[in-house]
Amino acid sequence: MRGFLKNKPAFNQLLIVAGVTLMSLFVIGAIGSLIVSFVAGVPFSEMADTKNWNYSSPKTIFVVRGMLLVQFFALCVIPSYVAARLFGENNSRYLGLRPPSNLIYFVAGVALLLFSTPLVGWLGELNKNIQFPSGIESWMQEKENEAGETAKGLLSLRTPSDLLMNIFFIGVLAGVGEELLFRGVIQRILIRLFKNNWAGILVAAFVFSAVHFQFYGFVPRFLLGIFLGLIYWYSGSLWPSILAHTIYNSAQVILVYYNPEMITKDNPVETANLLVMALISAAISIGIIWWMKTKSTTAYKEVYADDMKPYKDHPF
């Protein structure tokens, strides 16, 4: 019965997506973890003890990549697929997996994220200086360190094959999976909830940044989420935002590969120079967004036309 929940209130759909995602993480995540543990030959208890992972061990790297793959399916692909089946009459159309209104949006989307890099970097520096209550700050720092150690473990690998693997696991999987869930499903439902594309994009970007549990990068990731949401909305297609997200992540991987000192160097650019670059970056980003808006043919009624139709029984 495809789309039998499409007429449910948007808030109810959000609760259903949250429930499906948690269930998928619990069931698929557990099964996937056991498979990774068996294939890697690493006891499950040892896998769970992330603080003592030895990133110089090939087994640990295999485990990290295996868990990224499990996360890709459990957190992103399966919940997105289930949501599309429950809330839409056509999976691809519901998730926005259709050609954009103009192919130039592929170029514009990639350009927006790449040209925004100095602005994102400057916001990252400001974010690091935000003061939090000591109890909260210690918890946030612990989460940041865990994520940082995993990233360093993968990005410190120095062979060409490791570079390609990192591009796939960090660039491609995140670019595809996160866009399916956060833009294809969550942003779509939030825009319907608020009846306003900007409100839906902002809240979806907030959720996108928050679930990473890397709070010292919350603000720049929030901005990237907004940009990705705008790319999706103005182009009328999820593909440009998937491509932009994938290329942005992959570019970071490649940059670190050829500049390994970036892993440990906190601020390679002087703050004054970074501010100037950020202002130029902001001006270019605003210009690209304005261009996308003027060329956009996206209309709320068209995007949500299927949601407004009465449900009719469809076979699986």
C-alpha positions in Angstrom: 0.0 0.0 0.0 2.4 2.7 -1.3 1.8 6.2 0.1 -1.0 5.2 2.5 0.3 7.7 5.1 0.8 10.6 2.7 -2.2 12.5 4.0 -1.1 12.3 7.6 -0.2 15.7 9.2 3.5 16.6 8.7 4.3 16.6 12.4 3.0 13.0 12.6 5.2 12.1 9.6 8.2 13.5 11.4 7.5 11.4 14.4 7.2 8.3 12.2 10.5 9.1 10.5 12.2 9.5 13.9 10.7 6.1 15.0 11.7 4.3 11.8 15.3 5.8 12.0 15.7 4.8 15.7 14.4 1.3 14.9 16.7 1.0 11.9 19.7 2.1 13.9 18.9 -0.4 16.6 18.1 -3.4 14.4 20.2 -2.9 11.2 22.9 -1.2 13.2 23.2 -4.2 15.6 23.1 -6.7 12.7 25.6 -4.8 10.7 28.0 -4.3 13.7 27.9 -8.1 14.3 28.8 -8.8 10.7 31.6 -6.2 10.7 32.9 -7.8 14.0 32.8 -11.3 12.5 34.5 -10.3 9.1 37.2 -8.2 10.8 37.9 -10.8 13.5 37.5 -8.2 16.2 35.4 -9.0 19.3 32.3 -6.9 19.5 33.3 -5.7 23.0 36.5 -4.4 21.6 34.7 -2.7 18.7 32.5 -0.9 21.2 35.5 0.5 23.2 36.2 3.3 20.7 38.4 5.2 23.1 41.1 2.4 22.9 41.0 1.9 19.1 44.4 1.5 17.6 44.2 3.4 14.2 47.6 2.0 13.1 46.0 -1.4 12.9 44.4 -2.5 9.6 41.7 -4.3 11.5 40.7 -1.0 13.2 40.5 0.8 9.8 38.4 -2.0 8.4 36.1 -1.7 11.4 35.8 2.1 11.0 35.0 1.8 7.3 32.6 -1.1 8.0 30.7 0.9 10.6 30.5 3.9 8.2 28.8 1.6 5.6 26.5 0.2 8.3 25.6 3.8 9.3 25.0 4.7 5.7 22.3 2.1 5.4 20.9 2.1 8.9 20.7 5.9 9.4 20.1 7.2 5.9 19.1 4.7 3.1 16.6 2.5 4.9 14.7 5.3 6.8 14.6 7.3 3.5 13.3 4.4 1.5 10.6 3.6 4.2 9.5 7.2 4.3 9.2 7.4 0.5 7.1 4.2 0.6 4.9 5.4 3.4 4.4 9.1 2.3 4.8 9.0 -1.5 3.3 7.3 -4.5 6.6 7.3 -6.3 9.9 6.8 -4.5 12.1 8.8 -6.8 9.6 11.7 -7.1 9.1 11.9 -3.4 12.8 12.0 -2.6 13.5 14.5 -5.4 15.6 12.1 -7.4 14.6 13.7 -10.8 16.5 15.9 -13.2 16.9 19.5 -12.1 14.9 22.3 -13.9 18.3 23.4 -15.4 21.5 21.4 -15.6 23.5 24.4 -14.7 22.3 23.9 -11.1 24.9 21.1 -10.9 27.6 23.6 -11.5 26.0 26.3 -9.3 25.6 23.8 -6.4 29.2 22.7 -6.5 30.4 26.3 -6.9 28.3 27.5 -3.9 29.8 25.0 -1.5 33.4 25.4 -2.8 33.3 29.2 -2.8 31.8 29.2 0.7 34.8 27.4 2.1 36.6 30.5 3.5 33.3 31.7 5.1 32.7 28.2 6.6 36.3 28.2 8.0 35.9 31.7 9.5 32.6 30.7 11.2 34.4 27.5 12.4 36.9 29.7 14.2 34.2 31.8 15.8 32.4 28.6 16.8 35.4 27.2 18.6 35.5 30.3 20.8 32.0 30.0 22.1 32.0 29.4 25.9 29.6 26.8 27.4 29.0 25.7 31.1 31.8 23.5 32.3 29.7 20.3 32.6 28.2 20.7 29.1 31.5 21.7 27.6 33.3 18.6 28.9 30.7 16.4 27.4 30.8 18.3 24.1 34.6 18.1 24.1 34.4 14.3 24.6 32.1 13.9 21.6 34.4 16.2 19.5 37.5 14.2 20.5 35.9 10.9 19.6 34.9 12.1 16.1 38.2 13.9 15.7 40.2 10.7 16.4 38.2 8.7 14.0 38.7 11.3 11.2 42.4 11.6 12.0 42.7 7.8 11.9 41.3 7.6 8.4 42.8 10.8 7.0 46.3 10.0 8.3 46.6 7.0 5.8 49.0 7.9 3.1 48.6 5.5 0.1 46.6 6.3 -3.1 44.3 3.4 -2.4 43.5 4.8 1.0 42.8 8.2 -0.6 40.3 6.5 -2.9 38.7 4.6 0.0 38.4 7.8 2.0 36.8 9.6 -0.9 34.2 6.8 -1.1 33.5 6.4 2.6 33.8 10.1 3.7 32.8 11.8 0.5 30.4 9.6 -1.5 28.5 7.8 1.3 28.0 11.0 3.4 27.0 13.0 0.3 24.4 10.5 -0.9 23.1 9.3 2.5 22.8 12.6 4.3 21.1 14.3 1.4 18.6 11.5 1.1 17.6 11.7 4.8 18.0 15.4 5.7 17.0 17.1 2.5 15.0 14.4 0.7 12.9 13.4 3.7 13.3 15.7 6.7 13.5 19.0 4.8 10.6 18.0 2.6 8.3 17.2 5.6 9.4 20.4 7.4 8.6 22.7 4.5 5.2 21.0 4.4 4.8 21.5 8.1 5.6 25.2 8.1 4.2 25.9 4.6 7.4 27.9 4.1 10.5 26.8 2.3 12.9 28.9 4.3 11.6 27.8 7.7 11.8 24.1 6.6 15.4 24.6 5.2 16.6 26.3 8.4 15.2 23.7 10.8 16.4 20.8 8.6 19.9 22.4 8.6 19.8 22.7 12.4 18.9 19.1 12.8 21.5 18.1 10.2 24.2 19.9 12.2 23.0 18.8 15.6 22.9 15.0 14.9 26.7 15.1 14.1 27.4 15.7 17.8 30.4 17.9 16.8 29.4 21.1 18.5 32.5 23.0 17.9 31.7 22.8 14.2 27.9 23.3 14.6 27.7 26.8 13.1 29.6 26.1 9.9 27.8 22.8 9.4 24.5 24.6 9.9 25.4 27.0 7.2 26.4 24.2 4.8 23.0 22.6 5.6 21.2 25.8 4.6 23.2 26.0 1.3 22.5 22.3 0.5 18.8 22.9 1.3 18.7 25.9 -1.0 20.4 24.0 -3.8 17.7 21.3 -3.5 14.8 23.7 -3.3 15.8 26.0 -6.1 16.9 23.3 -8.5 13.9 21.1 -7.8 16.2 18.1 -7.7 18.2 16.3 -5.0 20.9 15.4 -7.4 22.7 18.8 -7.5 22.8 18.8 -3.6 24.1 15.2 -3.6 26.8 16.1 -6.1 27.8 19.3 -4.2 27.9 17.6 -0.9 30.0 14.7 -2.3 32.5 17.0 -4.0 32.8 19.3 -1.0 33.6 16.3 1.3 35.9 14.7 -1.2 37.7 18.0 -1.7 38.4 18.2 2.0 39.7 14.6 1.9 42.0 15.3 -1.0 43.2 18.6 0.6 44.2 16.9 3.8 45.9 14.0 1.8 48.2 16.5 0.1 48.6 18.7 3.2 48.8 16.3 6.2 49.8 19.1 8.5 46.1 20.3 8.4 45.2 17.3 10.7 47.0 18.8 13.6 47.3 22.5 12.7 44.4 24.4 14.2 44.5 27.6 12.2 46.8 27.7 9.2 45.5 31.1 8.1 45.8 34.3 10.1 42.5 35.5 11.5 42.6 38.9 9.7 43.3 37.3 6.3 40.6 34.7 7.0 38.0 37.5 7.7 38.8 39.2 4.4 38.5 35.9 2.5 35.3 35.1 4.4 33.7 38.4 3.3 34.6 37.7 -0.3 33.3 34.2 0.1 30.0 35.5 1.5 29.5 37.9 -1.3 30.1 35.2 -3.9 27.8 32.8 -2.1 25.0 35.3 -1.9 25.4 36.0 -5.6 25.1 32.3 -6.5 22.1 31.9 -4.2 20.4 35.0 -5.8 21.1 33.5 -9.3 19.6 30.2 -8.3 16.5 31.9 -6.9 15.9 34.0 -10.1 16.2 30.9 -12.3 14.2 28.6 -10.1 10.8 27.3 -11.3 10.1 25.4 -8.1 6.6 25.9 -6.8 5.2 24.6 -3.5 1.9 23.4 -5.0 3.8 21.4 -7.6 6.2 19.8 -5.2 3.4 18.7 -2.8 0.8 18.0 -5.4 0.8 14.2 -4.6 0.5 14.9 -0.9 -2.7 16.9 -1.5 -4.5 14.1 -3.4 -6.7 11.7 -1.5 -5.0 8.3 -0.9 -5.8 5.5 -3.3 -4.8 2.0 -2.7 -1.5 1.1 -4.5 0.0 -2.4 -4.5 3.6 -2.7 -3.3 
